[in-house]
Every structure is written in structure tokens, then in C-alpha cells.
Amino acid sequence: MRSTQPQTIYLSEYRVPEYLIDDVDLRFSLFEDGARVHSTLTVRRNPEAKGTAGPLTLDGDSLTLEAVALDGQTLAGDAYEDTGDQLIIPRVPERFSLEVVTWIEPQNNTRLEGLYKSSGMFCTQCEAEGFRCITFYPDRPDVMARFRTRIEADKSRYPVLLSNGNDVERGDLADGRHFVTWEDPFPKPCYLFALVAGDLVEKRDGFRTQSGRDIDLRMYVEPRNADKCDHALDSLKRAMRWDEEVYGREYDLDIFMIVAVDDFNMGAMENKGLNIFNSSCVLASQDTATDATFQRIEAIVAHEYFHNWSGNRVTCRDWFQLSLKEGFTVFRDSEFSADMGSPTVKRIEDVTLLRTAQFAEDAGPMAHPVRPASYMEISNFYTLTIYEKGAEVVRMIRNLLGAEGFRKGSDLYFERHDGQAVTTDDFVRAMEDATGRDLGQFRLWYEQAGTPVLAVTDEYDEARGVYRLSIEQRIPDTPGQSHKKPQHIPFALGLLGEGGEPLPLRLDPEEAHAPTERVLELTEARHTFEFHGVSARPVPSLLRHFSAPVRVQYAWSREQLLFLVRHDPDGFNRWDAGQRLAVDVIQSLVVAGPDAPVEPALVTAFRELLTSTTLDQALVSKMLQLPSEAYLIELAEAADVTAIHKAREQVLRQLATELRDELLAVYQRNRQSGDYAVTPEAVARRSLANTALAWLLTINDDEGRALAEAQFRQADNMTDRMGALRALVHSDQAEARTAALDAFYQRYQDDPQVVEMWFAVQASSHANGLDAIQALMQHPAFDWKNPNKVRSVIGVFAGQNLARFHEADGSGYRFLAEQVMRLDDSNPQIAARLVTPLTRWRKFAPGHSSGMRSALERIRDKSGLSRDVYEVVHKSLAD
């Protein structure tokens, strides 16, 4: 079993593996009371390992060892040591074959790591260190081997037997059993191993590659989900084509498979040729999935497929390099989604997540660099810093090199390191070698934690026609890091004239054809730039496209922000100006109190958005969304959650009151006509209509309530049905809310993914306090063993229903601590992730912070605390 006394693992202590595995032959015999695993490894001494050969040490976890044989000879008990988490053989030759037989109990595996059972099917999750729960093995990503896997099981219970690669043999056995053998020709680390056995429906499609090869696409789901596969398969084909056209990457096996699993700790897993998905991240139909779900599925399917090259063919040397595959692949899937829809909206969505959650992570106790220097439990480092900030680091490289230079760099990276386990340094070096650019200072983005803060000041010299911009960067201290070096930051900007026209940015007075947008490269602690030929004081448009993951501090006036909302040609900065204006207004009300008037400029800005017929409606739908409470909390020095919630609600109600007629007009203008389609235009219309509807119900508008009830009854798609339900649930219309929730559940009670949405919409509503959340946990559909159900109730309550979670009596904090401790005994990964809302206790006003700290201390004192939760809690409480 896992140790409850975690040890810190350091990047600086990395050593190459002493032994390598060339081939792995696995034979699984699956039964109802467990599984027997026969493993045959072809092992050799690593020529790069220095010093005298040491013992062979293999990792294990929760295994019952039945037999060990070396070169065909069974080893006696005194020839090896089984410590529980390691199999140690003191004396082995330079080359040898090792056979190991283990017995495991997948049906009792509540951690959902290694091989486990979900809804009657066998399934694996081996990243990061789950393979050691299957058999003894050097469970590290820099040991790459070719796998051959034979699966034997009862044919009536498990007619479908899947693993990595191509199926090369199958047949029937005695006693109603059968087998299938799979062979993966590409060496891979064991974290990419996968196995699935179950009674599943197969949906088939095909794809022809750019070189003319036909790929067999297969998707496996439970029979009740057979009608929810088309969107995932279509998304897969779009991703395959995009990767060929944009990166020149063609798929390499004959078969590509996707399996949907209800019980899964992660969203999906990129196992070579056999991607396993959380059902909520891959199943969709018009009646059961919202527009956002359709878009999320397309992005996740693409992400996992893109891993075939950025993660599988070229993998990470060690887990400190996790962003090598995840950051690069998030960047790739983000660009894919931008190409499939609205680039500006996609950028807004990515930055919203970054500024709300990743910046908070960067400023919290678990802050770490994109390439961490140490960890206790690697599962805790599947973070927004690794994924989202890692993607932004790759985006900055692209910004610095240009699209053509970046493509040259990625081509060289894939060519140079195909079939290897490498590092972030190898990735950056390929970019340098392909373009001749020196990215030495840029590497600090991988080494230094924290979000850089750019303090921007300006002055205008009317006599000389010179506009001077000064930028000073600093990076806050983070745990274990202080006195940081200036980083290499690409800073995109433009200047707008008095009429909103883009101005030429002349850094040289003699420059004849200056661009209206530049990317300035910041490399020092302070820079000053002079722009010449400026006839009047301009309005600066700073950090266009969010060209770097930084905080910008500049003293915009409300008039300037409104000006940018109206005129900025950069859609992202137009949205950002609206967000900054709304933040300024809400923050002023937090200080002034609930009786202060709302800034008329904000009402004007929203009225212009609602009545515009020329703006991109997808952008308008984003601009109409007020900054979230989570983001407002992140911006506060000592967050008073109650005051923030009241101020935001006051602004929302006043906007809805003053703009009622415009909201009704927007709703009617954007109601769906014709067949349902997930196109950018149709998605924008539904988003606008449902936003208007939600705003109307915040003021208990009778006509709005009637429209919501009618939409709920008549909707022919989940986006509109859920939009109406959400508006009713978040309103004060108790009777209508209850009726809609009951009707919704009666319709969808047999669909687990939709029931999760039903749980989440209630858990997120500030109309529901702790009593309502506890009642949801007693509902027959709630299941402690299912991570999605836990996240949809407990996770949503603590992460989204902030006003009720942060009740002044601290009951929300005590409640979360209780649930974390309960889950820690069965699924430590999920327990550790649920702790996150408590870890930022220093961010809050004293009335909140003391209760949050007490809850953390209670978790800390639990007997037998897992490594996962131990690391998060102890780092959160450290001085």
C-alpha cells in the first residue's frame, strides 16, 4: 500500500534508469473476483547507467505476488524481496527475461488507478503511476517498450476485449471464455498502456490520411449511449485532418479507438491507439448536451488525438517535464478550437480560465513553475499551471518566432525526438535550432513560478508629438522562490486616436510605413518606448490578444475603457475593457456599500452591446457576461465574499432593470429558428437569448418567467432547456424552480451525464445553502464512488456557489473538510482536488480565513492521511 509518510522527489536527483525494457508480453485472465496478470519482460542493462550494476527494482502497489522467474527458472523466496511497493532482485545478468505473476482485485479498486471495474466493465488508468497497480514494473516514463497484450475473459460478460495497437489474434477458449491479442509496434512508457473489457456497442467510421492510408475508427460505449457517438467521431476526423494540415502529423496505426467510461478520475486519457474518456467528455446528442458540451467534447477529443505525436511518439523523460506534452497539446487543441469556431471567443474563454484559476494557483501555496523542481505526489501536479500556463508559454514562443518559424521548430522537434522521452529543454532547443533565435532568457518561464506584474505608465509630449510608454516588470515571491529574474515577455499593443482610428506605431521618427500593432519584447526590469508622430494623446490598447500570461496595471479611466469597448479593433481587448469597467464599478460598490448608484457608463456600454447589429454576436455574448465572483475574489486584497456577492448582484439587477426592454428584444431576436446546429452563429444566438432570459429573471420579471417556462417546455435541444432551467433555478421563483427541476429529473433520470448537470445547476445556485447540498447527497442518483457525481455536487458547491460556501458561520468549510476526509480513504486523487477552495485561506478577510484554516487543520490531523491530500494540506498551512 502507499506510504502515509510522503517523501519529496526532486528534479535535481534525476538519474537515468539502470535497466531498460525492450519488450513486454502481458497476459490478463479476468474473473469476477479478480484478475491474474502474467508479465514477461525482456530486460537489459542501460548502457548509459554509470557505476556498478545494482539490483533490479520494480514498482508495485496493492499487488499479490504469486511467482517470479528469471530466464525460465522460478526464483526461491530468498532470491528476491517483495516490500509491498517494490520487487527487488539483488542479482541479475546484463540481459535476461523476467516473468512475474500477480493477482489483483479490480472490483475493489475505488482509487480508479491501474485496472478497475466501472459499471461492469474492466478499465485502466495508468497515468501517472497506475501501471504499478497492475504488475511489478519500472513505472517511469523514460522506460519505453513494445507491448503485446493477450486478454482472456468470459465471452458472454465481456465480448469486447481491447488494448493498444492492432488486434493480431483472437479465438474461443474452454468454459465459455475467449481471448484477443493486441500488438503495439511503437515503444511506449507504461503510463500509455490501456485495457478495456466489457459488453459494449461498437460504432465504426473511417478516415483516409493525406498519404492515402485508410484508418479504422472505432468507438465503444454502453448500449444506452449508442446514439451519442456521432459528434465525437466527427470531431476526431476534423482533428486528424487539422493535424495533417497544420503540423504535418499523420496517424500511424491502422486502428484508432475511443471508449466511454462513467467512473474516471480525469477527463480523458491518450493511451496509444485506445483513448479512454470520461463519459461526460465524449457523449453528446442534441437532447442531452449543451452547446458548451459539444464544443468541450470537440476540444477534448482533439486534445487526446493530438497527444499521439505530442506525448506518445515524443514523450516526457520524467514527470517534472509533464508540461512538455500537456502544455504543447493544450496549445494545439486551443488553436484547433479557434479554427473550428470563433478565434476571439476561444481566446476569451482560455484567458478567463487562466486569470480566474491559474493566476490564483500561481499566487497560492501550491504555486510551482511550469517545470516543477519537486513534488511529493505527482497526481497533484496535473494543474492549471502545467496545462494552461504551459500552453501560454508555447504560445509566446510562437509569438516570438512567428507562425512559419514555429512550424519549422515543431517539425524539427518531432523529427529529432521521435520515439524518445525528452525534456522541455529539448523542445526549446529545437525551436532555437530551427530559427536561429536565442531563447535562453525565455527558459525562465519554465523555471520561475508566479504571475509577472507589468506596471505601465505613460506620458504625452504634445510639442514633440511623442507618446512615451514605460513598462516595469516584477514577479511576486512564491513558495521556495524569491528575488526572481526579469523574464522575456512578448507584449502586443496598439494606440487609438481621438476618433478610434488605429495609429501607426513609429519607434523611429523616420519610419515610413509603421504598423498599427507591434509586439514589444520585454527583457529588462524596466523599458521605455517612444512612439513618434502622434498628433494627440492616444488611448493605449495594451497586451492585445493576451500576448503573455501577465497582470497589467495601468490607470485607465472609465471613459478610456468605454472608448475601448466601442472602438478597439482587437476583439479580445474590446472584451477586456468591458470586463475592467465592470470590475471597477463592482469594486467601488464593495467599498461604498449597497446604496451607492451604479455607474451610468456601464449601463451605456451594455445598452450599446444589446442594440448593436454590426458586432460579432459571439463576441457580444461574451461581453454581456459580468466578471465572475471567483475572479473578483482573486482581484481583492482581503476578499469579503458577502460584500462582493452583494455588489455584483446589485449591478446585475440594476442593469437588468434599466435594460429590460432591450433584453426582451434581444431574446426575441435571437430565438432559434430552423433546425438545431452547433455553428458559431447559432451558438452565439442561443447564448445571447439565454443570457437575456437569465438577466430578466434576476428582477423577477413576470414576462421573463413566462418565457423561461415556455422555453423549458418547448425546447428541442439541451442548450435551451438547460438555459431556461438555470434561469429559473437562480431566480427567486421557488414554485417555478421546483416544478422545472422535478420535470427535468423525470425526463432524464436514466441518463447519468444529464443527471450530473441537474445536480450541478442546483449546487451552483445561491438560492441553495448547505441543507440543500446535503439533501442532494442523499438523493438516490448520487454515488460516492463516481467522481463526476462528487464533483457535480460537492465540487460545484465549493467552487461556484461562493456566497453560500463562504457563509459567515464557517459551516461550508467544515462540510468540505468532512467530505475530503471521507473521500481520502477511497479516492485520494479526487479528495486532494476538492481541497483546493480551502488552500487560498490567506486570500480572504479574517472572518473567512480563520474558518478555512481550521478546516485545513482538521484534515491535516486525520489519521492515515494519503500522500495526495497530505501534500496539499501541509503546503497550504506552511508559514
HELIX and SHEET records of a PDB file:
HELIX    1   1 LEU A   11  GLU A   13  5                                   3    
HELIX    2   2 GLY A   77  ALA A   79  5                                   3    
HELIX    3   3 PRO A  106  ASN A  108  5                                   3    
HELIX    4   4 PHE A  131  CYS A  133  5                                   3    
HELIX    5   5 ALA A  174  GLY A  176  5                                   3    
HELIX    6   6 CYS A  190  LEU A  192  5                                   3    
HELIX    7   7 PRO A  223  LYS A  228  5                                   6    
HELIX    8   8 ASP A  230  TYR A  247  1                                  18    
HELIX    9   9 SER A  279  CYS A  281  5                                   3    
HELIX   10  10 ASP A  291  PHE A  306  1                                  16    
HELIX   11  11 TRP A  319  GLN A  321  5                                   3    
HELIX   12  12 LEU A  322  MET A  340  1                                  19    
HELIX   13  13 PRO A  343  LEU A  353  1                                  11    
HELIX   14  14 LEU A  354  GLN A  358  3                                   5    
HELIX   15  15 PHE A  359  ASP A  362  1                                   4    
HELIX   16  16 ILE A  378  PHE A  381  5                                   4    
HELIX   17  17 LEU A  384  LEU A  384  1                                   1    
HELIX   18  18 THR A  385  LYS A  389  3                                   5    
HELIX   19  19 GLY A  390  HIS A  417  1                                  28    
HELIX   20  20 THR A  424  THR A  435  1                                  12    
HELIX   21  21 GLN A  441  ARG A  443  5                                   3    
HELIX   22  22 LEU A  444  GLU A  447  1                                   4    
HELIX   23  23 ARG A  544  PHE A  546  5                                   3    
HELIX   24  24 ARG A  558  HIS A  567  1                                  10    
HELIX   25  25 GLY A  571  ALA A  592  1                                  22    
HELIX   26  26 PRO A  600  THR A  611  1                                  12    
HELIX   27  27 GLN A  617  MET A  623  1                                   7    
HELIX   28  28 GLU A  629  LEU A  635  1                                   7    
HELIX   29  29 VAL A  641  GLU A  658  1                                  18    
HELIX   30  30 ARG A  660  ARG A  669  1                                  10    
HELIX   31  31 PRO A  680  THR A  698  1                                  19    
HELIX   32  32 ASP A  702  GLN A  714  1                                  13    
HELIX   33  33 MET A  718  VAL A  729  1                                  12    
HELIX   34  34 ALA A  734  TYR A  748  1                                  15    
HELIX   35  35 PRO A  752  ALA A  763  1                                  12    
HELIX   36  36 LEU A  770  MET A  777  1                                   8    
HELIX   37  37 PRO A  787  VAL A  790  1                                   4    
HELIX   38  38 ARG A  791  GLY A  795  3                                   5    
HELIX   39  39 VAL A  796  GLN A  800  1                                   5    
HELIX   40  40 LEU A  802  PHE A  805  1                                   4    
HELIX   41  41 SER A  811  ASP A  824  1                                  14    
HELIX   42  42 PRO A  828  LEU A  834  1                                   7    
HELIX   43  43 THR A  836  THR A  839  1                                   4    
HELIX   44  44 TRP A  841  LYS A  843  5                                   3    
HELIX   45  45 PRO A  846  ARG A  860  1                                  15    
HELIX   46  46 ARG A  867  LEU A  877  1                                  11    
SHEET    1   A 2 ILE A   9  TYR A  10  0                                        
SHEET    2   A 2 SER A 374  TYR A 375 -1                                        
SHEET    1   B 8 GLN A  73  THR A  74  0                                        
SHEET    2   B 8 THR A  64  LEU A  70 -1                                        
SHEET    3   B 8 ARG A  95  ILE A 104 -1                                        
SHEET    4   B 8 GLY A  34  ARG A  45 -1                                        
SHEET    5   B 8 TYR A  19  PHE A  31 -1                                        
SHEET    6   B 8 MET A 144  ASP A 154  1                                        
SHEET    7   B 8 ARG A 177  PRO A 189 -1                                        
SHEET    8   B 8 ASN A 166  ASP A 172 -1                                        
SHEET    1   C 3 LEU A  56  ASP A  59  0                                        
SHEET    2   C 3 GLN A  86  ILE A  89 -1                                        
SHEET    3   C 3 GLU A  81  ASP A  82 -1                                        
SHEET    1   D 4 GLY A 114  SER A 118  0                                        
SHEET    2   D 4 MET A 121  GLN A 125 -1                                        
SHEET    3   D 4 LEU A 195  GLY A 198 -1                                        
SHEET    4   D 4 VAL A 160  SER A 163 -1                                        
SHEET    1   E 5 VAL A 201  ARG A 208  0                                        
SHEET    2   E 5 ASP A 214  VAL A 221 -1                                        
SHEET    3   E 5 ILE A 255  VAL A 261  1                                        
SHEET    4   E 5 LEU A 274  ASN A 278  1                                        
SHEET    5   E 5 ALA A 268  MET A 269 -1                                        
SHEET    1   F 2 VAL A 314  CYS A 316  0                                        
SHEET    2   F 2 GLN A 420  VAL A 422  1                                        
SHEET    1   G 4 ARG A 526  HIS A 532  0                                        
SHEET    2   G 4 VAL A 466  ARG A 474 -1                                        
SHEET    3   G 4 VAL A 453  ASP A 461 -1                                        
SHEET    4   G 4 ARG A 551  GLN A 553  1                                        
SHEET    1   H 3 ARG A 518  LEU A 522  0                                        
SHEET    2   H 3 ILE A 489  LEU A 496 -1                                        
SHEET    3   H 3 VAL A 539  LEU A 542 -1                                        
END                                                                             
